[in-house]
Amino acid sequence: MHGIALKYFVEVAQAGSLSAASRQLHVAVSAISRQIAALEAEVGAPLFERAARGMVLSEAGQLLLAHARRTLMESAAVLHQIAGLQEAPRDEIRLAASEGAARGFLAEAMAVFRKRHLNTRFSMHVATPGEATRLTAEGEVDLAVSFSVAPGRGVTVVHSWRTPVYAVMAAGHPLAARESVTLPEIMAYPLALTDGSSTARHLLDRVCALDGLTLEAALFSNYYPALHVFVRHSDAILFAGYMSVASRLESDDLVARPIVSAELQSRNMQIQIMEGRLLPPHISEFIEHVKTVVDDIEAGRD
């Protein structure tokens, strides 16, 4: 299949119409239409269904889209490697991350990696778990480092860790000396809660609904640093994964305690890549670097 045809096909699939793709590509509609027609003739099936609001992928088109995205990304990676033979390569790594991973350990992991690979450039997009998976499946990023409670479509999980939700509190809190705590014990104290976009809050809401418990926040915010300061200077408790807070527990004079709840143990942190994609060496190496960082954090928790 011709690379230009695949490029035009992917753009039409993303834009939803020939005219929108034409504007994005700065190519005449007729030229795009010819390439799509040639591609349909080659695969022997229509790739789009014409609808009132634009062009919608057919079943065959949905199958081809994943292949086309992988092909274009792998072609770009090979050309990048060839260019690197002539001059110092500039390796780019695009990743999507859950907020907890982004503020917990990823930035430091990128900084350490770059000390060994000075020509590496990073682009990180903080996203909800569902959005991180979608961006990876669609080739908008190279990998996702994301907390997850459900399988994702169009991605392969290359590494996964169980990441329970912990109760985080000031080191001098009455519950800080406990090895673990229960939700009823936590509910006796003020709560510092984030919004429902986090997997920790999603699981917490589910557990409370099942157990007939009511969440009432002394502080509600979508800005985690504010929650940490509030908890540090009060008897309030917040909910977070250990990997999200491990690097700041000692400096912020906080502790994290496991919560006795099977449901709150059901969360994973995953490194995801596009399903079927052949990764360039620098991305594979960075993934293994992140795995080592997370394994070290997990060893410290145990």
Secondary structure, 3 states (H helix, E strand, C coil): CCHHHHHHHHHHHHHCCHHHHHHHHCCCHHHHHHHHHHHHHHHCCCCEEEECCEEEECHHHHHHHHHHHHHHHHHHHHHHHHHHHHCCCCCEEEEEECHHHHHHHHHHHHHHHHHHCCCCEEEEEECCHHHHHHHHHCCCCCEEEEEECCCCCCEEEEEEEECCEEEEEECCCCCCCCCCECHHHHHCCCEEECCCCCHHHHHHHHHHHHHCCCCCEEEECCCHHHHHHHHHCCCCEEEEEHHHHHHHCCCCCEEEEEECCCHHHCCEEEEEEECCCCCCHHHHHHHHHHHHHHHHHHHHHC
